[in-house]
Amino acid sequence: MKNLCILVFVLIGCSAPKEKRLVGSVEKFDPALDELIATEAQAEIIGEGFEWSEGPVWIESEKMLLFSDVPKNVIYKWTEEKGIETYLNHAGYTGTVPRGGEPGSNGLTLNNEGQLALCQHGDRRVALLTSSFKDPKPEFKTLADNYQGKKFDSPNDLVFDKQGNLFFTDPPYGLLKHDKDSSKQIPFQGVYKVKPDGAVILLIDSLTRPNGIALSPDQQTLYVANSDPSKANWYSFRIKGDSLIEGKIFASAKIAEGEKGLPDGLRVDKNGNLFATGPGGIWIFNPQGNALGRIKLPEATANCAFSTDGRTLYATSDMYLLQVTLGPK
């Protein structure tokens, strides 16, 4: 397969993105990509200097983007007017004993009431921020922190369906020694469902590193990225009540072996197309699993999020926060 590179940008080194700086390229594998990304699309650095940026979510009511820096235990915000600001300290670990590793928040999303939900590595739970968006404080309500009395490893990414059910992944990345850590209590890496009444249901225990998670527009398909280098795949499952059926490899990351990054965070647009971070940047798949193209980026890319109108894609790419103008759709 020959890649048609329709945009190439040069990364210009400087300490802060005071001027527009463009990075990467957009590759087209299928003409259908033209319906999703305008030919003048750009990947622009709008923030930098992070240790490992993750979990972006657009907050329309505040016209701001929130995202995690997992090792720093901080949530930052970005606005068009002020750029990057610290939003919330102690975002994923609220303990008093200093610790290393990746203790912060990871995936962020909004529940159906518009509240911020967080995957917290250090506190090993999924929680709601109970303070207001305008006056954030590290005050949280636990949504789930254990399965059958055993603590989760480090919840990573999450999504709500329209009925208020919460789906999330639990790899070991927040534990200091990952799956070899002495504090690990669950012998597998799980994908879970939390019902509105708080009941926790194990959906999958067979994925080695479940990571990014997303739902199809009809809420019938659950997508899960597996960030294990030896089994680097995106999976799809049909939802049947409190179970998953018809699990299969939706797409394999072997299409770009050797490039920076693994299947990680992903988002689904209103037409069911997947924008999935993985080797070499952000892969774009149609609902049938065919790769339409890729936003090729030089650093490992962790996650992405759409603006409310779907015309802008934000991406966390290692030390960078990026903005990609998709154009009218």
N, C-alpha and C positions, 0 to 999 in steps of 0.2 A: 504494500500500500504506500503510495507516494503522498507525502503531506504537502499541501499547498499552503505555504506560509503567506498570509495576507497582511500581516503587520509585523514589523520588527522594530523594537525599541532598544536603545542603549541605556544601560544604567550608568548614571553619572554620580561619582562618589562625592558626598559632602556630609556634614554632620547633622543637618536637619533639612526636611523637605520644605524649604522656604519658597522655592520655585517649583513649578510643575516638573516632576521627574517621572519618566516613563520607563517601564521595565518589562522585558519578556516579549512574547509574540503570540499571535492567535493563529492556530493551524486549523485548516478546514479539511475534513476527511469525506464529507458528504455535502452536496448542495443544500440540503435541508437546514444546515447551520445558518444560512442566510436569513432564515425566518426568526432566529433566536438572537443573533448578534449583528448589529449594524456594521458595515464595513469600516466605519470610522471608530470602532470601539477602541478604548484605551485602558491600559492598566497603569494607574497612577499611584505612587507612594504618597500616602497622606499621613503617615506616622511611622516612626522607626525608633530603634534603640531598646526594643523589648528583648527579654530573655527567651521566652517562647510564648507567642501570642496565640490565642485560642478563642473558640466559642462566641463569635460575634452575633449580636441580635440588634435589629433596628427597633427603636422605640418611637413610634410615630407621634405619640402625644407630646413628646419632649423634643422631637426632631433631633434625636441623638442616636449614635451607635454606641453600644456597650460591648466590651470584650475583655477576656481574661488574660493576665500574664501569670501562668500557672506557677513557675518557680518563685515569683515575687509575691504571691498571695495577694494580688491586687486586681481590681477591675478598673479599667480606664474607660473614659468616654471620649467620643469624638463628635464635634459639631462643626458645621461649615463656618460658623462665625469665629470660634475660638480654637479649633484644632484639638489637640490632645490635652486632656486634663485627668488627674487622678480622681476617680469617682468613689471607690470604696476599698479601704484597707481591711485585712483579715477576712478576705472574701471567701476563702475555702477552708481555712484553719483558724479556729478561734481559741485554741489552747494556749497555755502560758509557757509551756516548756518549748524552747527553741528546737527546731528540727530542720533538716535539709530536704533534698529531693524536690518533689513537685507537690507542695501542700495546698496550692490555691484552688480557686474555682476553675472549672473547665467549661463544659457546655452551658450555655445560657439560653433560655427561651421564655416566652410569655405563656401563662395559662389562659384559660378561656375568660377569666375575669380581668386579664391585663396585668396580672402581677408577675414579677420576675421570679422565675424558678432557676435554681443553680444546681449543678453537680459539684459537690465539694469533696476534693481529694482528701484533705487533711482530716476533716470531720467525718469522712466516710459515709456520706449521706446525700440524699436529694432534699433540698429545702426551698422554702419560699422566703424572699426578703420581705420582712414585715414593716419596715420603715418606708417612707414615701420616696418617690423618685426625686423630688426636689430637695430632700434633706436625708440622704442615705446614711444609715448607720449599720454596723454589723449585727443586726438583730434578725433572727431567722426562726421559722417554724419548720420542724422536721416533717417531711412527707413520707420518707422511708429511710431506715438506716440498718435494716437487718432482714435476713431471710431465715425463717424458722429459728430465730434467736441468735443467729450467727451474723456478725457484722459484715457488711459489704467490704470489698477491697478498696475501691476508689471510683465511684460513679463518674462516668466520662461524658456521655452525651444523652440528650433526652428530647422527647416530643410528646405533645398531648393530642388526643383525638377530640372530635367534636362533643363526645359524651363525657369528657373530663378524665378519661383513662390516661395514665402516664406510662410511657414506654421508655426504658433507659438501659444503657449498657454498663457493665462493671468489669473492666480489665484491671490489671494490678499496677498500673503505672504510678499511682500515688503512693504505693508502699515503697519504703526505702530500698528493699531488695527484691521488689516486684513479686513474682510468684514464689520466690525462695524466702520471703520475709517471714520471720517467726510469728508475726502478729496476724498472718493470714488465717482466716477461720473457715472459709468456704473452699472446698477442694477443687472447684472448677471456676471458669469465668462465665458469668451468666448474662442473659438478656431477660429483663423482668417487665412485668406489667403491674402497676399499682392502680387499683380500682378507686373510685371516688370515696368509698367507705374505708380506705386505707389498707385493704387486703393486698398482700404482695404475692404475686404468682410468678413462678419460674417458667419462662417460655422456651429458652434454649440453654443447654449446658455443654454443647459440643463445639462451639467456636473457641479458638485458642486465644484470640485477642479482639473481642467485639469492641467496636469503637463508635464511629459515626452511625446515626440512626435517623430515619425519615419515613414519612407516610405518603402514599400516593394520594392524589386529590380525592378519589372516591373512598378513601380510608379502608380499602380492602387489602392493600399490599403494604408490608413492612420491609424496608430496605435496611440492611446492616452491613457496614464495612468491617472487614477483618484486617487488622494491621500487623499480622504476623508475617514476617518476610517469607517464610516457607509456605504460607497459605494466604497469599495476598490477593484477596478476592472481595468483590461486592456480592452480597447475597440478597435474594428476595424470598419472601414467605407470604402465603395467603393467610389472612386472619380469619379464624373460625371460632367465634366466642372467645373463650379464654385460652385458646390454643393457636399454634401456628401449624400450617400444613403446606405441602407442596414446596418445601424448601429447595432451592437450587442456586447454583452460581449464576448470578445475573451478568457479571462481566469479570474477567480476570485481569489483574495488574501485570501479568506477564507480557502484555502488549508494550510495556515500556520498562522492562527490567534494566537495572543499572542506573536509573535516573533517581534524583533525590526525591524522597517521600514515599509513603505507603498509603493504601486506602484509609481515609480518616473521615473528617466531617463531610456531610453532603446535604444538599437541599433539593427539593423538587419544585418545579415551577407549576403554574396553574394548568398547564397542558400535560403534566406528567413527565416532563423531561428532567433528568437528573443532572445536577451540577455537583460533581463528586471530586473532592481533593484526592490526589494520588500521585504516582510517580510523575515528576516533571511538571506538575501544576494542577489545573482543574479540568477534569474530563467531563465532556457533555455527552450524555447518552439519551437516546429516545426511549419510550416506555418498553420497547422490545429488546433493549440491551445493546443496540447498535451504536458504536461510537461515531458521533457526528463531527466532533472536533475537540480541540483542547486549547485552553488558555495556558500557554507554556510559560512557566515561571522558573527563575534560577534557584530559588530556595525551596526547601520542603514546606509544603502548604498544608495547614492543619484543618481549616474550616472556612465556611463562607456563609453569607446571608444576603437575602434580597431586601431592597427597600420595599415599602408598602405597595408602590405602583409596579414593582417588578422591573423597572428600567435600569436599576443600578445594582451591581453585585459587589459586596464588600468581602474581602478575604484576609485571613490572618496567615501570614507566610513567614514563619520563623521570627526574625527581628522586625518584620515590616507589617504595617496595616496598609492594604491596598484597596483602591476603588476602581471598579471596572464599569464603564458606561456601556450598557448593552444597547441603548437606543430604544426607540418606539417598537412595541411588539403587538 
